[in-house]
């Protein structure tokens, strides 16, 4: 799936039910904003309204979480001008970035500013109305020199200009600077809630689910927009009773999302990080010590932090040093592990993991140990 087709797919699973309304006369400019079909989610759009009160708003989430759709739906309803720029890898140099930013500012200006920082700042300063500058796919150009240039732009812009970024991982900005007020819309904000899943399947997909199935599907996918859309594609031609059976059969299998997870999330990762994720997928929560005990290594914490930086892992609780995998990704990796090891070796590995949890308990304490032994067929209540 290309980046464009990914955006189109996720857009159907993204943000209230009202049809997009036309821009209001002053005719706010948003000509470069991509199309943003699908349901609207008012609570998410309200979160994005915060960009007008700060210098920088960041939408951060993994592939397929609907970042572009959320920003585009907000931009097409924004009460101010919006200039949209989607980064590509070739822009990962200050000169290339300045050229692209000049093109972007030209969308809402009478003339194209020179591709210099002072020229851009002058053009922005000459505006007599607010502007939101969107930089999508910022993770593609996260080079230190580019980050430094953007930092200088952010801290020097006039107060009526705001920046909205979309990225798979937190941008490398120094948010400690007093003049750089910022807000973050993260993975939790982007997730679909059960009522939104109900609305999505009922109105966008014309394939309604009952309340129990909505809850079960939301819990299994954790509201991940791409997973919801991929599940829909699997059941789109099925009658209601077959859709119901498909939802009931979700536990422990992610065939509907296997190709997407492999291509979009795992393929860009170094082999050693994928191997770490696969071999530790039996654990419900990950810490450096847990992984080291299971694998007989000493460097797991550094790799977990790198996976968090890449947006693959999320921190379980603030300051605990514990991480977790999204349910769909963990189920995919666990299936890979069983296919690789075979049943007897997998059951032995589950017992090894259970013993690790007795030494280094997780948030659920002994309950996780019981579940691991049960999965290995080695627990008799």
C-alpha distance (Angstrom), angle and dihedral (degrees) to the residues before:
residue distance angle dihedral
X1 . . .
X2 3.82 . .
X3 3.79 122.6 .
X4 3.82 88.8 -105.1
X5 3.79 94.4 49.1
X6 3.82 89.9 45.1
X7 3.80 89.1 55.3
X8 3.81 91.3 48.2
X9 3.80 91.5 48.6
X10 3.77 94.5 48.2
X11 3.80 92.4 43.9
X12 3.79 89.6 68.1
X13 3.76 88.3 57.4
X14 3.71 99.1 46.4
X15 3.79 140.7 78.2
X16 6.22 140.8 5.7
X17 3.66 108.0 -35.1
X18 3.78 95.1 -114.4
X19 3.77 117.5 118.5
X20 3.82 115.5 -106.5
X21 3.77 109.5 -85.8
X22 3.77 122.4 -138.0
X23 3.78 119.8 -105.7
X24 3.77 113.1 -88.6
X25 3.78 121.2 -112.8
X26 3.89 113.0 -80.9
X27 3.78 67.8 66.3
X28 3.70 98.0 -128.3
X29 3.76 107.5 -137.9
X30 3.80 120.2 -117.5
X31 3.80 101.4 138.6
X32 3.83 94.6 139.8
X33 3.81 95.7 47.4
X34 3.83 109.5 115.7
X35 3.78 121.5 -117.8
X36 3.80 112.5 -86.2
X37 3.79 112.4 -163.5
X38 3.76 126.8 172.3
X39 3.76 136.9 58.9
X40 3.77 120.5 -29.5
X41 3.78 121.6 -129.2
X42 3.81 108.1 -150.8
X43 3.82 95.1 -163.0
X44 3.82 89.8 56.9
X45 3.79 93.7 46.0
X46 3.80 89.0 50.8
X47 3.79 89.5 54.0
X48 3.79 89.4 54.2
X49 3.80 90.3 51.7
X50 3.80 84.5 74.7
X51 3.80 89.1 78.1
X52 3.81 88.6 77.9
X53 3.80 90.4 60.4
X54 3.81 98.1 48.3
X55 3.78 139.3 45.8
X56 3.81 95.0 -120.4
X57 3.81 133.8 25.0
X58 3.80 119.0 -175.0
X59 3.81 126.4 -160.5
X60 3.80 106.0 -161.3
X61 3.79 126.1 179.6
X62 3.80 144.7 122.8
X63 3.82 124.2 -82.5
X64 3.77 112.7 -65.1
X65 3.79 96.0 19.2
X66 3.81 92.7 120.1
X67 3.80 101.4 -107.8
X68 3.79 95.8 143.9
X69 3.79 93.4 44.7
X70 3.79 93.1 50.0
X71 3.79 92.4 50.2
X72 3.80 93.7 44.0
X73 3.79 93.6 49.0
X74 3.79 89.8 49.7
X75 3.81 92.6 45.4
X76 3.81 93.0 53.4
X77 3.80 89.2 55.8
X78 3.78 98.3 38.0
X79 3.82 117.5 128.1
X80 3.82 89.3 -138.9
X81 3.79 138.0 54.6
X82 3.80 116.0 -78.7
X83 3.80 126.1 -157.7
X84 3.81 112.2 -164.4
X85 3.80 127.3 -154.2
X86 3.79 124.9 174.3
X87 3.77 111.6 -161.3
X88 3.79 124.3 -134.6
X89 3.78 127.7 -166.1
X90 3.81 91.8 -103.9
X91 3.82 89.1 65.3
X92 3.80 91.9 65.7
X93 3.80 94.0 110.8
X94 3.83 126.0 77.8
X95 3.83 94.4 -120.2
X96 3.80 93.0 49.4
X97 3.79 91.1 45.9
X98 3.81 92.6 50.8
X99 3.80 89.3 51.9
X100 3.80 92.0 51.6
X101 3.80 93.1 45.1
X102 3.80 89.6 52.0
X103 3.82 88.8 53.3
X104 3.79 89.7 48.8
X105 3.81 95.5 50.1
X106 3.81 88.5 48.8
X107 3.83 87.5 66.5
X108 3.81 89.5 72.7
X109 3.81 101.2 26.7
X110 3.76 135.1 77.5
X111 3.79 91.2 -126.3
X112 3.77 137.3 25.9
X113 3.82 110.7 -106.1
X114 3.79 120.0 -133.9
X115 3.80 114.4 -90.1
X116 3.78 93.0 -107.5
X117 3.77 129.7 104.0
X118 3.80 93.1 -119.2
X119 3.80 90.4 47.6
X120 3.80 92.2 52.1
X121 3.78 92.4 47.1
X122 3.81 91.2 49.4
X123 3.81 91.6 50.8
X124 3.80 91.1 49.2
X125 3.79 91.7 46.8
X126 3.81 90.9 53.7
X127 3.78 92.3 60.0
X128 3.80 116.0 105.4
X129 3.82 96.2 -159.7
X130 3.83 136.2 51.9
X131 3.78 120.4 -84.0
X132 3.80 134.3 -167.1
X133 3.79 113.7 -153.2
X134 3.83 110.5 -157.6
X135 3.80 121.1 -156.7
X136 3.80 109.6 -173.6
X137 3.83 124.6 -169.1
X138 3.78 90.6 20.1
X139 3.81 90.5 163.6
X140 3.81 88.8 73.1
X141 3.81 92.1 67.7
X142 3.81 100.7 35.9
X143 3.82 94.5 138.2
X144 3.83 115.7 143.1
X145 3.83 92.4 -120.3
X146 3.81 90.6 51.0
X147 3.80 91.3 47.0
X148 3.82 89.7 51.6
X149 3.81 91.3 51.0
X150 3.80 92.5 49.3
X151 3.79 90.9 46.7
X152 3.81 90.2 55.2
X153 3.80 90.6 47.0
X154 3.80 91.9 50.2
X155 3.78 95.2 49.0
X156 3.82 94.2 45.2
X157 3.81 102.0 44.0
X158 3.80 120.1 111.7
X159 3.83 113.7 -100.2
X160 3.82 94.2 -107.7
X161 3.84 91.4 64.3
X162 3.81 119.9 82.2
X163 3.81 130.9 -176.6
X164 3.82 125.1 -141.0
X165 3.81 116.7 -170.1
X166 3.79 133.2 -170.1
X167 3.79 117.8 -157.9
X168 3.78 142.6 154.1
X169 3.79 89.8 -130.2
X170 3.80 135.5 24.1
X171 3.81 111.1 -75.1
X172 3.81 114.9 -113.3
X173 3.79 96.3 -112.3
X174 3.77 126.1 140.0
X175 3.78 99.6 -120.9
X176 3.79 92.2 177.9
X177 3.78 91.4 82.1
X178 3.79 107.4 107.0
X179 3.80 96.1 -134.6
X180 3.82 92.8 53.0
X181 3.80 103.4 82.6
X182 3.79 110.3 -178.6
X183 3.79 145.2 174.7
X184 3.81 130.8 -163.5
X185 3.81 128.5 -143.5
X186 3.79 102.6 -163.6
X187 3.77 143.1 -178.1
X188 3.80 93.6 -74.9
X189 3.82 90.9 54.9
X190 3.82 91.8 48.5
X191 3.80 95.4 51.6
X192 3.79 118.2 104.2
X193 3.79 115.6 -116.3
X194 3.80 118.9 -141.1
X195 3.86 94.7 -100.4
X196 3.80 88.1 51.2
X197 3.81 90.9 50.8
X198 3.80 87.9 51.2
X199 3.81 91.0 51.3
X200 3.80 91.8 44.9
X201 3.79 95.6 54.5
X202 3.79 93.6 38.3
X203 3.80 100.2 47.4
X204 3.81 109.2 17.9
X205 3.80 99.3 34.7
X206 3.82 99.2 28.0
X207 3.81 87.0 -139.1
X208 3.81 105.4 110.9
X209 3.79 121.5 -159.5
X210 3.77 126.5 -157.1
X211 3.80 119.2 -110.3
X212 3.80 95.2 -99.3
X213 3.80 91.8 50.8
X214 3.80 90.9 48.3
X215 3.79 90.3 53.5
X216 3.79 92.6 46.2
X217 3.83 93.6 47.5
X218 3.81 92.0 46.5
X219 3.78 91.3 50.3
X220 3.81 93.4 47.2
X221 3.83 95.4 47.3
X222 3.82 94.8 32.6
X223 3.79 86.2 -134.8
X224 3.81 93.4 -64.9
X225 3.80 105.6 164.7
X226 3.81 96.2 -145.8
X227 3.80 93.0 50.3
X228 3.79 91.4 49.7
X229 3.78 91.3 51.0
X230 3.80 93.6 45.6
X231 3.80 90.8 50.0
X232 3.79 88.7 50.5
X233 3.82 90.3 53.2
X234 3.79 89.4 53.3
X235 3.81 94.6 52.8
X236 3.82 101.4 27.9
X237 3.81 95.6 111.4
X238 3.79 96.2 39.6
X239 3.80 125.8 103.6
X240 3.82 119.4 -114.5
X241 3.81 95.7 -93.8
X242 3.82 91.0 53.0
X243 3.82 91.1 48.3
X244 3.80 87.9 51.9
X245 3.81 91.3 51.9
X246 3.81 90.7 47.4
X247 3.80 91.2 55.2
X248 3.81 91.5 47.0
X249 3.80 89.6 52.1
X250 3.80 96.3 53.7
X251 3.81 98.5 96.3
X252 3.78 111.6 110.0
X253 3.81 97.7 -1.7
X254 3.77 133.7 85.2
X255 3.80 102.6 174.5
X256 3.80 90.4 138.7
X257 3.84 91.2 61.0
X258 3.81 101.2 30.7
X259 3.80 97.8 105.7
X260 3.81 93.7 43.9
X261 3.80 94.4 48.5
X262 3.79 91.9 48.2
X263 3.80 94.8 47.9
X264 3.78 103.6 36.4
X265 3.81 103.4 33.0
X266 3.80 110.4 21.1
X267 3.81 103.3 31.1
X268 3.85 95.1 65.3
X269 3.83 91.9 52.1
X270 3.82 124.7 93.0
X271 3.79 113.4 -104.0
X272 3.80 94.0 -111.7
X273 3.82 91.6 56.9
X274 3.80 92.9 48.6
X275 3.80 89.7 48.3
X276 3.80 90.8 51.4
X277 3.79 91.4 51.0
X278 3.78 93.8 47.1
X279 3.80 97.0 47.5
X280 3.81 93.9 45.3
X281 3.81 96.0 42.3
X282 3.81 88.3 102.2
X283 3.82 88.7 71.2
X284 3.79 118.3 82.7
X285 3.80 93.5 -148.3
X286 3.78 128.6 23.6
X287 3.78 130.8 -141.8
X288 3.77 128.9 164.3
X289 3.80 91.5 -111.0
X290 3.83 94.0 48.1
X291 3.79 92.0 50.5
X292 3.80 92.9 45.0
X293 3.82 91.5 50.6
X294 3.80 91.7 50.0
X295 3.80 96.4 43.1
X296 3.80 100.6 32.8
X297 3.81 91.8 -122.5
X298 3.80 136.9 123.4
X299 3.81 105.4 -148.8
X300 3.80 105.4 61.9
X301 3.80 96.8 111.9
X302 3.80 92.2 61.0
X303 3.79 90.6 51.2
X304 3.79 92.9 47.0
X305 3.80 89.7 53.5
X306 3.80 89.6 50.6
X307 3.81 90.1 51.4
X308 3.80 89.6 50.1
X309 3.81 89.9 50.3
X310 3.80 89.2 52.2
X311 3.80 90.8 52.3
X312 3.82 95.8 -114.2
X313 3.82 97.1 111.5
X314 3.77 128.8 40.8
X315 3.78 125.7 -151.5
X316 3.81 110.5 -108.8
X317 3.79 96.6 -148.6
X318 3.77 131.6 -1.8
X319 3.78 113.0 -86.8
X320 3.82 96.0 -2.3
X321 3.80 96.9 108.8
X322 3.81 88.3 -133.0
X323 3.81 123.2 129.2
X324 3.76 136.5 -172.4
X325 3.78 137.8 -158.0
X326 3.80 122.6 -129.2
X327 3.81 109.0 -98.5
X328 3.81 95.0 -116.9
X329 3.81 92.8 50.1
X330 3.80 93.1 45.1
X331 3.81 92.0 50.6
X332 3.81 90.4 49.1
X333 3.81 92.2 50.9
X334 3.80 92.8 45.4
X335 3.81 89.5 53.8
X336 3.80 89.9 50.1
X337 3.80 90.4 49.9
X338 3.80 92.8 52.0
X339 3.81 91.2 46.7
X340 3.81 89.4 50.8
X341 3.81 98.8 44.9
X342 3.78 102.8 29.6
X343 3.80 125.0 -131.3
X344 3.85 101.7 -69.5
X345 3.82 94.4 48.1
X346 3.80 91.4 43.9
X347 3.79 91.1 53.1
X348 3.80 90.0 50.1
X349 3.82 89.5 49.4
X350 3.81 90.5 51.2
X351 3.81 89.1 53.8
X352 3.81 89.7 50.2
X353 3.81 88.8 52.0
X354 3.81 90.8 48.6
X355 3.81 90.1 54.8
X356 3.82 89.3 50.6
X357 3.79 89.9 55.2
X358 3.79 91.1 55.5
X359 3.81 89.3 56.9
X360 3.82 95.8 38.5
X361 3.84 108.1 24.2
X362 3.79 120.1 -157.0
X363 3.80 129.3 -140.6
X364 3.83 90.8 -75.2
X365 3.79 93.8 50.0
X366 3.79 114.8 -159.8
X367 3.82 92.7 -1.2
X368 3.80 90.8 75.9
X369 3.80 90.2 50.6
X370 3.80 90.4 52.9
X371 3.81 91.9 49.0
X372 3.81 91.9 50.8
X373 3.81 93.7 49.8
X374 3.81 89.6 45.5
X375 3.83 91.1 51.5
X376 3.80 87.9 51.5
X377 3.79 90.9 50.8
X378 3.79 89.2 -118.9
X379 3.81 100.2 112.2
X380 3.76 122.3 89.8
X381 3.82 111.8 -177.0
